[in-house]
């Protein structure tokens, strides 16, 4: 997916010499879907996982379902979701 890129640290618009940075945004979009809560996207009020709410939650089934549902809403096809103590590994890409 090509779109407007955000700075990895500040999440402000990424600026290059000639203006706003445009490029690959698939991972950025995945991060934003995971980090935001439902209701934070004005145009898509039902989009958002709110992954911070799952801290110390041992039941990963609901989180897995929420990730799958939200990624599908954005057009992402999820190949795998793996949970580990170090984090979550998600393999997903936009459908062609």
MOBELBEL-V221295 format. One record per residue. N is the residue number from 1. OMEGA is omega in whole degrees, -180 to 180 (NA if undefined). Layout:
n->(N N)
omega->(OMEGA OMEGA)
This chain:
n->(1 2 3 4 5 6 7 8 9 10 11 12 13 14 15 16 17 18 19 20 21 22 23 24 25 26 27 28 29 30 31 32 33 34 35 36 37 38 39 40 41 42 43 44 45 46 47 48 49 50 51 52 53 54 55 56 57 58 59 60 61 62 63 64 65 66 67 68 69 70 71 72 73 74 75 76 77 78 79 80 81 82 83 84 85 86 87 88 89 90 91 92 93 94 95 96)
omega->(178 -180 178 -177 176 176 -177 -176 -173 -176 170 177 176 -178 175 -178 -174 177 -177 -179 177 -180 -178 -177 -176 -180 177 180 178 179 -178 178 180 -173 -175 179 175 -180 180 178 -176 -177 -178 -172 180 -179 176 -179 -175 -172 178 179 -177 179 -180 177 -178 -179 -177 -177 -179 177 178 180 -180 178 180 -179 -177 177 178 179 -180 179 180 174 -178 177 180 173 180 178 177 178 -178 179 -179 175 -178 175 -178 177 179 179 180 NA)
